[in-house]
Amino acid sequence: MERINDTLNKLANRGQFRERYNELSEEILSDPNIVHFLNENSSTITKEMIDKSMGKLYEYSTQSKECGKCPSLEGCINMMQGYHPHLVLRGSYIDINYDRCPRKEHADEKKKHEKLIQSLYVPKEILSASIADFDFSSGDRLAALEKATEFVEKYTPGSKMKGLYLYGKFGVGKTYLLGAIANELARKRISSLLVYVPDFLREIKNSISDHTLGEKLEMVKKAPVLMLDDLGAETMSSWGRDEVFGPILQFRMLEDLPTFFTSNFDFSQMKNHLTVSQRGEIEEVKAARIMERIRYLAEPVLLDGSNRRR
């Protein structure tokens, strides 16, 4: 801001501009925020300090504070977009510090919030789901909402809590409720991973050839809160059941990591789905082992209602 200081000095030193300089100084010093600052520091600030700092006071007076003169973050009128000034004393002169404005703070918090929710193949609109917008018009929907809210309120990283196994017909809002839970957890700085199971299994198969299988499995296994969406919609192979879901669920069971599921199948139907492999083999023991892990990790909750996708 040396240019402003130079300009003001020139105005002050030229007789013809002396009057204008005095008017400008009076205008600057009548700024309510500047008046408040000078009064607060009246025991320290001298007239000489004010005169030396007139350039900084001018800079301060022309900028927006608390977003008062800015239509939006993108339309910020300040020298540093998203930052507003406040006056400070620095030695024998008055200076300016710039801090994030309310809109910038909100935007930064939103980015942090979004980073806390990772997703694999889940529609973007689900990532903005809200518990406040969830339809709880029927008894079982209210019960599901209460279970979801209870988890969000009580869970802290490291605590031992079951997730939810949300089951019901197509389009009743199971995935939406997962997204709403993820958003509420993000507000508590708890990260989560939402995975659409059918596409995840296809990705895992492709990962064998590019040698990223282990890395992807580790990411899912160790997610602080894991949400497996639409379990049962996939064509389950013995390999997918025993080499993918088996290790994931076993790890999370041993580490007591919260795990959520959505499915069109209740527990009995899910067991049947897991029993019959893609090749038509009947493998009841292996299916029972997976179901034991699911039961340990999640509480079954029916979510009924009309199909909202129609």
ChimeraX commands (.cxc) that place a marker at each C-alpha (Angstrom):
marker #1 position 0.00,0.00,0.00 radius 0.5
marker #1 position 2.94,2.39,-0.43 radius 0.5
marker #1 position 1.11,3.96,-3.35 radius 0.5
marker #1 position -1.68,5.14,-1.06 radius 0.5
marker #1 position 0.81,6.55,1.44 radius 0.5
marker #1 position 2.70,8.35,-1.34 radius 0.5
marker #1 position -0.51,9.79,-2.72 radius 0.5
marker #1 position -1.65,11.04,0.65 radius 0.5
marker #1 position 1.76,12.60,1.35 radius 0.5
marker #1 position 1.70,14.36,-1.98 radius 0.5
marker #1 position -1.76,15.67,-1.28 radius 0.5
marker #1 position -0.63,16.90,2.11 radius 0.5
marker #1 position 2.48,18.65,0.74 radius 0.5
marker #1 position 0.83,20.52,-2.08 radius 0.5
marker #1 position -1.05,23.57,-0.97 radius 0.5
marker #1 position -3.80,23.22,-3.55 radius 0.5
marker #1 position -4.59,19.76,-2.28 radius 0.5
marker #1 position -4.25,20.51,1.42 radius 0.5
marker #1 position -7.93,21.13,1.82 radius 0.5
marker #1 position -8.85,17.91,0.04 radius 0.5
marker #1 position -6.35,16.00,2.17 radius 0.5
marker #1 position -7.93,17.34,5.33 radius 0.5
marker #1 position -11.40,16.41,4.08 radius 0.5
marker #1 position -10.24,12.90,3.24 radius 0.5
marker #1 position -8.58,12.51,6.63 radius 0.5
marker #1 position -11.74,13.64,8.40 radius 0.5
marker #1 position -13.77,11.17,6.35 radius 0.5
marker #1 position -11.38,8.33,7.21 radius 0.5
marker #1 position -11.30,9.20,10.90 radius 0.5
marker #1 position -15.10,9.34,11.07 radius 0.5
marker #1 position -15.37,5.68,10.08 radius 0.5
marker #1 position -17.18,4.08,13.07 radius 0.5
marker #1 position -14.80,1.10,13.12 radius 0.5
marker #1 position -11.75,3.36,13.11 radius 0.5
marker #1 position -13.28,5.57,15.81 radius 0.5
marker #1 position -13.86,2.49,17.96 radius 0.5
marker #1 position -10.27,1.27,17.44 radius 0.5
marker #1 position -8.76,4.67,18.27 radius 0.5
marker #1 position -10.90,4.99,21.40 radius 0.5
marker #1 position -9.94,1.49,22.53 radius 0.5
marker #1 position -6.25,2.35,22.19 radius 0.5
marker #1 position -6.39,6.02,23.15 radius 0.5
marker #1 position -3.74,5.59,25.85 radius 0.5
marker #1 position -1.22,4.40,23.24 radius 0.5
marker #1 position -2.08,6.10,19.97 radius 0.5
marker #1 position -0.77,9.60,19.32 radius 0.5
marker #1 position -1.65,12.10,16.61 radius 0.5
marker #1 position 1.75,11.46,15.07 radius 0.5
marker #1 position 0.98,7.71,14.84 radius 0.5
marker #1 position -2.35,8.49,13.18 radius 0.5
marker #1 position -0.71,10.80,10.64 radius 0.5
marker #1 position 1.98,8.21,9.82 radius 0.5
marker #1 position -0.65,5.50,9.47 radius 0.5
marker #1 position -3.19,7.42,7.39 radius 0.5
marker #1 position -2.48,5.24,4.37 radius 0.5
marker #1 position -3.35,2.07,6.30 radius 0.5
marker #1 position -6.44,3.70,7.77 radius 0.5
marker #1 position -7.53,4.67,4.26 radius 0.5
marker #1 position -6.94,1.10,3.06 radius 0.5
marker #1 position -9.00,-0.20,5.97 radius 0.5
marker #1 position -11.88,2.23,5.46 radius 0.5
marker #1 position -12.34,1.39,1.78 radius 0.5
marker #1 position -12.74,-2.35,2.28 radius 0.5
marker #1 position -15.64,-4.55,3.28 radius 0.5
marker #1 position -15.84,-5.96,6.80 radius 0.5
marker #1 position -17.93,-8.99,7.75 radius 0.5
marker #1 position -18.94,-9.30,4.08 radius 0.5
marker #1 position -21.09,-6.18,4.47 radius 0.5
marker #1 position -20.32,-4.73,1.03 radius 0.5
marker #1 position -19.79,-7.99,-0.90 radius 0.5
marker #1 position -22.60,-9.73,-2.81 radius 0.5
marker #1 position -20.84,-13.10,-2.59 radius 0.5
marker #1 position -17.45,-14.70,-1.98 radius 0.5
marker #1 position -16.75,-14.61,-5.72 radius 0.5
marker #1 position -17.83,-10.96,-5.79 radius 0.5
marker #1 position -15.61,-9.94,-2.87 radius 0.5
marker #1 position -14.45,-6.34,-3.31 radius 0.5
marker #1 position -11.45,-6.59,-0.98 radius 0.5
marker #1 position -7.79,-6.64,-1.99 radius 0.5
marker #1 position -7.55,-10.28,-0.90 radius 0.5
marker #1 position -10.65,-12.17,-1.94 radius 0.5
marker #1 position -12.24,-13.87,1.04 radius 0.5
marker #1 position -10.27,-11.90,3.62 radius 0.5
marker #1 position -11.33,-8.83,5.55 radius 0.5
marker #1 position -9.15,-6.35,7.48 radius 0.5
marker #1 position -8.84,-5.50,11.14 radius 0.5
marker #1 position -6.64,-2.85,12.66 radius 0.5
marker #1 position -3.69,-3.68,14.91 radius 0.5
marker #1 position -0.93,-1.74,16.63 radius 0.5
marker #1 position 2.53,-2.61,15.42 radius 0.5
marker #1 position 5.26,-0.66,17.15 radius 0.5
marker #1 position 4.76,3.05,16.55 radius 0.5
marker #1 position 2.18,2.80,13.80 radius 0.5
marker #1 position -1.21,1.34,12.98 radius 0.5
marker #1 position -1.25,-1.64,10.67 radius 0.5
marker #1 position -3.73,-4.10,9.16 radius 0.5
marker #1 position -4.11,-7.85,9.53 radius 0.5
marker #1 position -6.30,-9.82,7.16 radius 0.5
marker #1 position -8.44,-12.71,8.37 radius 0.5
marker #1 position -10.88,-14.99,6.59 radius 0.5
marker #1 position -14.27,-13.38,6.20 radius 0.5
marker #1 position -17.46,-15.25,7.25 radius 0.5
marker #1 position -18.19,-16.36,3.68 radius 0.5
marker #1 position -14.64,-17.64,3.22 radius 0.5
marker #1 position -14.82,-19.51,6.54 radius 0.5
marker #1 position -18.10,-21.09,5.47 radius 0.5
marker #1 position -16.69,-22.09,2.06 radius 0.5
marker #1 position -13.57,-23.58,3.65 radius 0.5
marker #1 position -15.65,-25.51,6.17 radius 0.5
marker #1 position -17.80,-26.85,3.35 radius 0.5
marker #1 position -14.69,-28.09,1.51 radius 0.5
marker #1 position -13.40,-29.78,4.66 radius 0.5
marker #1 position -16.84,-31.29,5.17 radius 0.5
marker #1 position -16.91,-32.67,1.63 radius 0.5
marker #1 position -13.42,-34.15,1.99 radius 0.5
marker #1 position -14.60,-36.11,5.03 radius 0.5
marker #1 position -17.12,-37.98,2.89 radius 0.5
marker #1 position -15.53,-40.21,0.29 radius 0.5
marker #1 position -17.62,-42.23,-2.12 radius 0.5
marker #1 position -17.23,-44.92,-4.73 radius 0.5
marker #1 position -19.91,-44.93,-7.44 radius 0.5
marker #1 position -22.55,-43.26,-5.23 radius 0.5
marker #1 position -24.64,-40.52,-6.95 radius 0.5
marker #1 position -23.46,-37.00,-6.06 radius 0.5
marker #1 position -26.90,-35.88,-4.89 radius 0.5
marker #1 position -26.72,-38.47,-2.11 radius 0.5
marker #1 position -23.65,-36.71,-0.72 radius 0.5
marker #1 position -25.78,-33.64,0.06 radius 0.5
marker #1 position -28.53,-35.62,1.82 radius 0.5
marker #1 position -29.85,-34.27,5.10 radius 0.5
marker #1 position -31.48,-35.96,8.07 radius 0.5
marker #1 position -33.70,-32.87,8.36 radius 0.5
marker #1 position -35.14,-33.61,4.89 radius 0.5
marker #1 position -35.71,-37.33,5.52 radius 0.5
marker #1 position -39.37,-38.40,5.27 radius 0.5
marker #1 position -40.42,-40.11,8.51 radius 0.5
marker #1 position -44.16,-40.15,7.79 radius 0.5
marker #1 position -44.62,-43.79,8.84 radius 0.5
marker #1 position -43.70,-45.66,11.99 radius 0.5
marker #1 position -40.85,-47.78,10.65 radius 0.5
marker #1 position -39.31,-44.76,8.86 radius 0.5
marker #1 position -39.38,-42.81,12.12 radius 0.5
marker #1 position -37.72,-45.77,13.89 radius 0.5
marker #1 position -34.99,-45.87,11.24 radius 0.5
marker #1 position -34.44,-42.13,11.58 radius 0.5
marker #1 position -34.22,-42.42,15.36 radius 0.5
marker #1 position -31.63,-45.21,15.08 radius 0.5
marker #1 position -29.60,-43.13,12.60 radius 0.5
marker #1 position -29.78,-40.04,14.82 radius 0.5
marker #1 position -28.82,-42.03,17.90 radius 0.5
marker #1 position -25.71,-43.35,16.16 radius 0.5
marker #1 position -24.64,-39.89,15.00 radius 0.5
marker #1 position -25.14,-38.37,18.45 radius 0.5
marker #1 position -23.41,-41.11,20.42 radius 0.5
marker #1 position -20.60,-42.26,18.17 radius 0.5
marker #1 position -17.06,-41.04,18.75 radius 0.5
marker #1 position -13.97,-42.48,17.02 radius 0.5
marker #1 position -12.83,-45.60,18.86 radius 0.5
marker #1 position -16.15,-46.28,20.56 radius 0.5
marker #1 position -17.79,-49.66,19.99 radius 0.5
marker #1 position -21.12,-49.18,18.22 radius 0.5
marker #1 position -23.08,-51.20,15.71 radius 0.5
marker #1 position -23.99,-49.73,12.37 radius 0.5
marker #1 position -27.35,-50.25,10.68 radius 0.5
marker #1 position -28.49,-52.81,8.13 radius 0.5
marker #1 position -31.21,-50.86,6.30 radius 0.5
marker #1 position -33.43,-53.11,4.23 radius 0.5
marker #1 position -36.61,-52.57,2.26 radius 0.5
marker #1 position -38.07,-52.22,-1.19 radius 0.5
marker #1 position -36.57,-50.29,-4.11 radius 0.5
marker #1 position -36.52,-46.50,-3.88 radius 0.5
marker #1 position -37.65,-46.04,-0.27 radius 0.5
marker #1 position -34.66,-43.87,0.70 radius 0.5
marker #1 position -32.13,-46.32,2.13 radius 0.5
marker #1 position -29.19,-44.80,0.27 radius 0.5
marker #1 position -30.42,-41.29,1.04 radius 0.5
marker #1 position -30.40,-42.06,4.75 radius 0.5
marker #1 position -26.82,-43.33,4.46 radius 0.5
marker #1 position -25.82,-40.05,2.84 radius 0.5
marker #1 position -27.58,-38.09,5.57 radius 0.5
marker #1 position -25.73,-40.06,8.27 radius 0.5
marker #1 position -22.42,-39.43,6.47 radius 0.5
marker #1 position -23.13,-35.69,6.38 radius 0.5
marker #1 position -23.99,-35.55,10.08 radius 0.5
marker #1 position -20.79,-37.45,10.91 radius 0.5
marker #1 position -18.77,-35.04,8.78 radius 0.5
marker #1 position -20.06,-32.16,10.91 radius 0.5
marker #1 position -18.44,-33.97,13.85 radius 0.5
marker #1 position -15.19,-34.30,11.84 radius 0.5
marker #1 position -15.72,-38.05,11.41 radius 0.5
marker #1 position -14.92,-39.35,7.93 radius 0.5
marker #1 position -16.86,-42.04,6.14 radius 0.5
marker #1 position -16.73,-44.02,2.91 radius 0.5
marker #1 position -19.83,-44.83,0.87 radius 0.5
marker #1 position -19.49,-47.71,-1.57 radius 0.5
marker #1 position -22.02,-48.85,-4.17 radius 0.5
marker #1 position -21.42,-52.60,-3.96 radius 0.5
marker #1 position -22.15,-53.81,-7.54 radius 0.5
marker #1 position -19.80,-51.29,-9.15 radius 0.5
marker #1 position -17.22,-51.81,-6.41 radius 0.5
marker #1 position -17.08,-55.55,-7.16 radius 0.5
marker #1 position -16.60,-54.85,-10.87 radius 0.5
marker #1 position -13.80,-52.42,-10.01 radius 0.5
marker #1 position -12.17,-54.96,-7.72 radius 0.5
marker #1 position -12.13,-57.57,-10.48 radius 0.5
marker #1 position -10.43,-55.10,-12.83 radius 0.5
marker #1 position -7.90,-54.27,-10.10 radius 0.5
marker #1 position -6.35,-57.73,-10.33 radius 0.5
marker #1 position -4.77,-56.88,-13.68 radius 0.5
marker #1 position -3.45,-53.43,-12.66 radius 0.5
marker #1 position -2.15,-54.66,-9.29 radius 0.5
marker #1 position -4.25,-52.23,-7.21 radius 0.5
marker #1 position -6.46,-54.87,-5.58 radius 0.5
marker #1 position -4.69,-54.82,-2.22 radius 0.5
marker #1 position -4.67,-51.03,-2.03 radius 0.5
marker #1 position -8.41,-50.76,-2.72 radius 0.5
marker #1 position -9.31,-53.48,-0.26 radius 0.5
marker #1 position -7.22,-51.80,2.44 radius 0.5
marker #1 position -9.00,-48.49,1.87 radius 0.5
marker #1 position -12.40,-50.10,2.36 radius 0.5
marker #1 position -11.33,-52.32,5.25 radius 0.5
marker #1 position -9.88,-49.42,7.24 radius 0.5
marker #1 position -12.44,-46.68,6.54 radius 0.5
marker #1 position -13.41,-45.06,9.87 radius 0.5
marker #1 position -17.08,-45.55,9.00 radius 0.5
marker #1 position -17.94,-47.80,6.05 radius 0.5
marker #1 position -21.27,-47.77,4.22 radius 0.5
marker #1 position -21.95,-50.61,1.77 radius 0.5
marker #1 position -24.85,-49.63,-0.43 radius 0.5
marker #1 position -27.14,-52.10,-2.24 radius 0.5
marker #1 position -25.61,-55.31,-0.97 radius 0.5
marker #1 position -27.37,-58.15,-2.77 radius 0.5
marker #1 position -27.85,-56.29,-6.06 radius 0.5
marker #1 position -24.62,-57.81,-7.35 radius 0.5
marker #1 position -24.19,-61.27,-8.84 radius 0.5
marker #1 position -22.23,-62.79,-6.02 radius 0.5
marker #1 position -19.38,-65.12,-6.88 radius 0.5
marker #1 position -17.58,-67.34,-4.39 radius 0.5
marker #1 position -14.49,-65.18,-4.92 radius 0.5
marker #1 position -16.35,-61.93,-4.22 radius 0.5
marker #1 position -17.97,-63.36,-1.12 radius 0.5
marker #1 position -14.93,-65.14,0.36 radius 0.5
marker #1 position -11.98,-63.06,-0.88 radius 0.5
marker #1 position -13.49,-59.58,-0.94 radius 0.5
marker #1 position -16.34,-59.24,1.55 radius 0.5
marker #1 position -15.05,-61.92,3.91 radius 0.5
marker #1 position -11.74,-60.15,4.71 radius 0.5
marker #1 position -13.35,-56.69,4.76 radius 0.5
marker #1 position -16.02,-57.69,7.26 radius 0.5
marker #1 position -13.63,-59.82,9.31 radius 0.5
marker #1 position -11.21,-56.92,9.73 radius 0.5
marker #1 position -13.96,-54.50,10.67 radius 0.5
marker #1 position -15.44,-56.97,13.13 radius 0.5
marker #1 position -12.10,-57.49,14.87 radius 0.5
marker #1 position -11.40,-53.74,14.95 radius 0.5
marker #1 position -14.98,-52.81,15.92 radius 0.5
marker #1 position -15.23,-50.34,13.03 radius 0.5
marker #1 position -18.79,-49.09,12.36 radius 0.5
marker #1 position -20.28,-50.58,9.22 radius 0.5
marker #1 position -23.58,-49.76,7.54 radius 0.5
marker #1 position -25.42,-51.71,4.85 radius 0.5
marker #1 position -28.40,-51.16,2.60 radius 0.5
marker #1 position -30.16,-53.99,0.82 radius 0.5
marker #1 position -33.46,-55.08,-0.66 radius 0.5
marker #1 position -33.02,-58.34,1.29 radius 0.5
marker #1 position -33.68,-58.99,4.96 radius 0.5
marker #1 position -31.20,-61.23,6.82 radius 0.5
marker #1 position -32.90,-64.47,5.76 radius 0.5
marker #1 position -33.03,-63.47,2.10 radius 0.5
marker #1 position -29.43,-62.21,2.24 radius 0.5
marker #1 position -28.28,-65.57,3.58 radius 0.5
marker #1 position -29.96,-67.29,0.62 radius 0.5
marker #1 position -28.33,-64.82,-1.76 radius 0.5
marker #1 position -24.90,-65.54,-0.33 radius 0.5
marker #1 position -25.47,-69.31,-0.24 radius 0.5
marker #1 position -25.90,-69.82,-3.98 radius 0.5
marker #1 position -22.76,-68.80,-5.88 radius 0.5
marker #1 position -22.58,-67.50,-9.44 radius 0.5
marker #1 position -21.88,-71.04,-10.61 radius 0.5
marker #1 position -24.93,-72.41,-8.82 radius 0.5
marker #1 position -22.97,-74.00,-5.97 radius 0.5
marker #1 position -24.70,-74.28,-2.59 radius 0.5
marker #1 position -22.30,-73.11,0.11 radius 0.5
marker #1 position -24.29,-72.69,3.31 radius 0.5
marker #1 position -21.35,-72.69,5.73 radius 0.5
marker #1 position -19.53,-69.89,3.91 radius 0.5
marker #1 position -22.72,-67.86,3.61 radius 0.5
marker #1 position -23.42,-68.35,7.31 radius 0.5
marker #1 position -19.93,-67.08,8.12 radius 0.5
marker #1 position -20.54,-63.84,6.21 radius 0.5
marker #1 position -23.95,-63.41,7.83 radius 0.5
marker #1 position -22.42,-63.87,11.28 radius 0.5
marker #1 position -20.11,-60.92,10.57 radius 0.5
marker #1 position -22.95,-58.77,9.21 radius 0.5
marker #1 position -25.07,-59.48,12.31 radius 0.5
marker #1 position -22.15,-58.57,14.55 radius 0.5
marker #1 position -21.53,-55.30,12.71 radius 0.5
marker #1 position -25.04,-54.00,12.09 radius 0.5
marker #1 position -28.54,-53.94,13.51 radius 0.5
marker #1 position -31.31,-54.79,11.00 radius 0.5
marker #1 position -33.77,-51.93,10.47 radius 0.5
marker #1 position -36.72,-52.09,8.08 radius 0.5
marker #1 position -37.25,-49.01,5.92 radius 0.5
marker #1 position -40.61,-49.10,4.17 radius 0.5
marker #1 position -42.63,-46.66,2.12 radius 0.5
marker #1 position -43.46,-45.83,-1.49 radius 0.5
marker #1 position -40.92,-45.88,-4.31 radius 0.5
marker #1 position -39.59,-42.31,-4.57 radius 0.5
marker #1 position -37.81,-42.99,-7.86 radius 0.5
marker #1 position -41.03,-43.20,-9.83 radius 0.5
marker link #1:1,2 radius 0.2
marker link #1:2,3 radius 0.2
marker link #1:3,4 radius 0.2
marker link #1:4,5 radius 0.2
marker link #1:5,6 radius 0.2
marker link #1:6,7 radius 0.2
marker link #1:7,8 radius 0.2
marker link #1:8,9 radius 0.2
marker link #1:9,10 radius 0.2
marker link #1:10,11 radius 0.2
marker link #1:11,12 radius 0.2
marker link #1:12,13 radius 0.2
marker link #1:13,14 radius 0.2
marker link #1:14,15 radius 0.2
marker link #1:15,16 radius 0.2
marker link #1:16,17 radius 0.2
marker link #1:17,18 radius 0.2
marker link #1:18,19 radius 0.2
marker link #1:19,20 radius 0.2
marker link #1:20,21 radius 0.2
marker link #1:21,22 radius 0.2
marker link #1:22,23 radius 0.2
marker link #1:23,24 radius 0.2
marker link #1:24,25 radius 0.2
marker link #1:25,26 radius 0.2
marker link #1:26,27 radius 0.2
marker link #1:27,28 radius 0.2
marker link #1:28,29 radius 0.2
marker link #1:29,30 radius 0.2
marker link #1:30,31 radius 0.2
marker link #1:31,32 radius 0.2
marker link #1:32,33 radius 0.2
marker link #1:33,34 radius 0.2
marker link #1:34,35 radius 0.2
marker link #1:35,36 radius 0.2
marker link #1:36,37 radius 0.2
marker link #1:37,38 radius 0.2
marker link #1:38,39 radius 0.2
marker link #1:39,40 radius 0.2
marker link #1:40,41 radius 0.2
marker link #1:41,42 radius 0.2
marker link #1:42,43 radius 0.2
marker link #1:43,44 radius 0.2
marker link #1:44,45 radius 0.2
marker link #1:45,46 radius 0.2
marker link #1:46,47 radius 0.2
marker link #1:47,48 radius 0.2
marker link #1:48,49 radius 0.2
marker link #1:49,50 radius 0.2
marker link #1:50,51 radius 0.2
marker link #1:51,52 radius 0.2
marker link #1:52,53 radius 0.2
marker link #1:53,54 radius 0.2
marker link #1:54,55 radius 0.2
marker link #1:55,56 radius 0.2
marker link #1:56,57 radius 0.2
marker link #1:57,58 radius 0.2
marker link #1:58,59 radius 0.2
marker link #1:59,60 radius 0.2
marker link #1:60,61 radius 0.2
marker link #1:61,62 radius 0.2
marker link #1:62,63 radius 0.2
marker link #1:63,64 radius 0.2
marker link #1:64,65 radius 0.2
marker link #1:65,66 radius 0.2
marker link #1:66,67 radius 0.2
marker link #1:67,68 radius 0.2
marker link #1:68,69 radius 0.2
marker link #1:69,70 radius 0.2
marker link #1:70,71 radius 0.2
marker link #1:71,72 radius 0.2
marker link #1:72,73 radius 0.2
marker link #1:73,74 radius 0.2
marker link #1:74,75 radius 0.2
marker link #1:75,76 radius 0.2
marker link #1:76,77 radius 0.2
marker link #1:77,78 radius 0.2
marker link #1:78,79 radius 0.2
marker link #1:79,80 radius 0.2
marker link #1:80,81 radius 0.2
marker link #1:81,82 radius 0.2
marker link #1:82,83 radius 0.2
marker link #1:83,84 radius 0.2
marker link #1:84,85 radius 0.2
marker link #1:85,86 radius 0.2
marker link #1:86,87 radius 0.2
marker link #1:87,88 radius 0.2
marker link #1:88,89 radius 0.2
marker link #1:89,90 radius 0.2
marker link #1:90,91 radius 0.2
marker link #1:91,92 radius 0.2
marker link #1:92,93 radius 0.2
marker link #1:93,94 radius 0.2
marker link #1:94,95 radius 0.2
marker link #1:95,96 radius 0.2
marker link #1:96,97 radius 0.2
marker link #1:97,98 radius 0.2
marker link #1:98,99 radius 0.2
marker link #1:99,100 radius 0.2
marker link #1:100,101 radius 0.2
marker link #1:101,102 radius 0.2
marker link #1:102,103 radius 0.2
marker link #1:103,104 radius 0.2
marker link #1:104,105 radius 0.2
marker link #1:105,106 radius 0.2
marker link #1:106,107 radius 0.2
marker link #1:107,108 radius 0.2
marker link #1:108,109 radius 0.2
marker link #1:109,110 radius 0.2
marker link #1:110,111 radius 0.2
marker link #1:111,112 radius 0.2
marker link #1:112,113 radius 0.2
marker link #1:113,114 radius 0.2
marker link #1:114,115 radius 0.2
marker link #1:115,116 radius 0.2
marker link #1:116,117 radius 0.2
marker link #1:117,118 radius 0.2
marker link #1:118,119 radius 0.2
marker link #1:119,120 radius 0.2
marker link #1:120,121 radius 0.2
marker link #1:121,122 radius 0.2
marker link #1:122,123 radius 0.2
marker link #1:123,124 radius 0.2
marker link #1:124,125 radius 0.2
marker link #1:125,126 radius 0.2
marker link #1:126,127 radius 0.2
marker link #1:127,128 radius 0.2
marker link #1:128,129 radius 0.2
marker link #1:129,130 radius 0.2
marker link #1:130,131 radius 0.2
marker link #1:131,132 radius 0.2
marker link #1:132,133 radius 0.2
marker link #1:133,134 radius 0.2
marker link #1:134,135 radius 0.2
marker link #1:135,136 radius 0.2
marker link #1:136,137 radius 0.2
marker link #1:137,138 radius 0.2
marker link #1:138,139 radius 0.2
marker link #1:139,140 radius 0.2
marker link #1:140,141 radius 0.2
marker link #1:141,142 radius 0.2
marker link #1:142,143 radius 0.2
marker link #1:143,144 radius 0.2
marker link #1:144,145 radius 0.2
marker link #1:145,146 radius 0.2
marker link #1:146,147 radius 0.2
marker link #1:147,148 radius 0.2
marker link #1:148,149 radius 0.2
marker link #1:149,150 radius 0.2
marker link #1:150,151 radius 0.2
marker link #1:151,152 radius 0.2
marker link #1:152,153 radius 0.2
marker link #1:153,154 radius 0.2
marker link #1:154,155 radius 0.2
marker link #1:155,156 radius 0.2
marker link #1:156,157 radius 0.2
marker link #1:157,158 radius 0.2
marker link #1:158,159 radius 0.2
marker link #1:159,160 radius 0.2
marker link #1:160,161 radius 0.2
marker link #1:161,162 radius 0.2
marker link #1:162,163 radius 0.2
marker link #1:163,164 radius 0.2
marker link #1:164,165 radius 0.2
marker link #1:165,166 radius 0.2
marker link #1:166,167 radius 0.2
marker link #1:167,168 radius 0.2
marker link #1:168,169 radius 0.2
marker link #1:169,170 radius 0.2
marker link #1:170,171 radius 0.2
marker link #1:171,172 radius 0.2
marker link #1:172,173 radius 0.2
marker link #1:173,174 radius 0.2
marker link #1:174,175 radius 0.2
marker link #1:175,176 radius 0.2
marker link #1:176,177 radius 0.2
marker link #1:177,178 radius 0.2
marker link #1:178,179 radius 0.2
marker link #1:179,180 radius 0.2
marker link #1:180,181 radius 0.2
marker link #1:181,182 radius 0.2
marker link #1:182,183 radius 0.2
marker link #1:183,184 radius 0.2
marker link #1:184,185 radius 0.2
marker link #1:185,186 radius 0.2
marker link #1:186,187 radius 0.2
marker link #1:187,188 radius 0.2
marker link #1:188,189 radius 0.2
marker link #1:189,190 radius 0.2
marker link #1:190,191 radius 0.2
marker link #1:191,192 radius 0.2
marker link #1:192,193 radius 0.2
marker link #1:193,194 radius 0.2
marker link #1:194,195 radius 0.2
marker link #1:195,196 radius 0.2
marker link #1:196,197 radius 0.2
marker link #1:197,198 radius 0.2
marker link #1:198,199 radius 0.2
marker link #1:199,200 radius 0.2
marker link #1:200,201 radius 0.2
marker link #1:201,202 radius 0.2
marker link #1:202,203 radius 0.2
marker link #1:203,204 radius 0.2
marker link #1:204,205 radius 0.2
marker link #1:205,206 radius 0.2
marker link #1:206,207 radius 0.2
marker link #1:207,208 radius 0.2
marker link #1:208,209 radius 0.2
marker link #1:209,210 radius 0.2
marker link #1:210,211 radius 0.2
marker link #1:211,212 radius 0.2
marker link #1:212,213 radius 0.2
marker link #1:213,214 radius 0.2
marker link #1:214,215 radius 0.2
marker link #1:215,216 radius 0.2
marker link #1:216,217 radius 0.2
marker link #1:217,218 radius 0.2
marker link #1:218,219 radius 0.2
marker link #1:219,220 radius 0.2
marker link #1:220,221 radius 0.2
marker link #1:221,222 radius 0.2
marker link #1:222,223 radius 0.2
marker link #1:223,224 radius 0.2
marker link #1:224,225 radius 0.2
marker link #1:225,226 radius 0.2
marker link #1:226,227 radius 0.2
marker link #1:227,228 radius 0.2
marker link #1:228,229 radius 0.2
marker link #1:229,230 radius 0.2
marker link #1:230,231 radius 0.2
marker link #1:231,232 radius 0.2
marker link #1:232,233 radius 0.2
marker link #1:233,234 radius 0.2
marker link #1:234,235 radius 0.2
marker link #1:235,236 radius 0.2
marker link #1:236,237 radius 0.2
marker link #1:237,238 radius 0.2
marker link #1:238,239 radius 0.2
marker link #1:239,240 radius 0.2
marker link #1:240,241 radius 0.2
marker link #1:241,242 radius 0.2
marker link #1:242,243 radius 0.2
marker link #1:243,244 radius 0.2
marker link #1:244,245 radius 0.2
marker link #1:245,246 radius 0.2
marker link #1:246,247 radius 0.2
marker link #1:247,248 radius 0.2
marker link #1:248,249 radius 0.2
marker link #1:249,250 radius 0.2
marker link #1:250,251 radius 0.2
marker link #1:251,252 radius 0.2
marker link #1:252,253 radius 0.2
marker link #1:253,254 radius 0.2
marker link #1:254,255 radius 0.2
marker link #1:255,256 radius 0.2
marker link #1:256,257 radius 0.2
marker link #1:257,258 radius 0.2
marker link #1:258,259 radius 0.2
marker link #1:259,260 radius 0.2
marker link #1:260,261 radius 0.2
marker link #1:261,262 radius 0.2
marker link #1:262,263 radius 0.2
marker link #1:263,264 radius 0.2
marker link #1:264,265 radius 0.2
marker link #1:265,266 radius 0.2
marker link #1:266,267 radius 0.2
marker link #1:267,268 radius 0.2
marker link #1:268,269 radius 0.2
marker link #1:269,270 radius 0.2
marker link #1:270,271 radius 0.2
marker link #1:271,272 radius 0.2
marker link #1:272,273 radius 0.2
marker link #1:273,274 radius 0.2
marker link #1:274,275 radius 0.2
marker link #1:275,276 radius 0.2
marker link #1:276,277 radius 0.2
marker link #1:277,278 radius 0.2
marker link #1:278,279 radius 0.2
marker link #1:279,280 radius 0.2
marker link #1:280,281 radius 0.2
marker link #1:281,282 radius 0.2
marker link #1:282,283 radius 0.2
marker link #1:283,284 radius 0.2
marker link #1:284,285 radius 0.2
marker link #1:285,286 radius 0.2
marker link #1:286,287 radius 0.2
marker link #1:287,288 radius 0.2
marker link #1:288,289 radius 0.2
marker link #1:289,290 radius 0.2
marker link #1:290,291 radius 0.2
marker link #1:291,292 radius 0.2
marker link #1:292,293 radius 0.2
marker link #1:293,294 radius 0.2
marker link #1:294,295 radius 0.2
marker link #1:295,296 radius 0.2
marker link #1:296,297 radius 0.2
marker link #1:297,298 radius 0.2
marker link #1:298,299 radius 0.2
marker link #1:299,300 radius 0.2
marker link #1:300,301 radius 0.2
marker link #1:301,302 radius 0.2
marker link #1:302,303 radius 0.2
marker link #1:303,304 radius 0.2
marker link #1:304,305 radius 0.2
marker link #1:305,306 radius 0.2
marker link #1:306,307 radius 0.2
marker link #1:307,308 radius 0.2
marker link #1:308,309 radius 0.2
marker link #1:309,310 radius 0.2
view
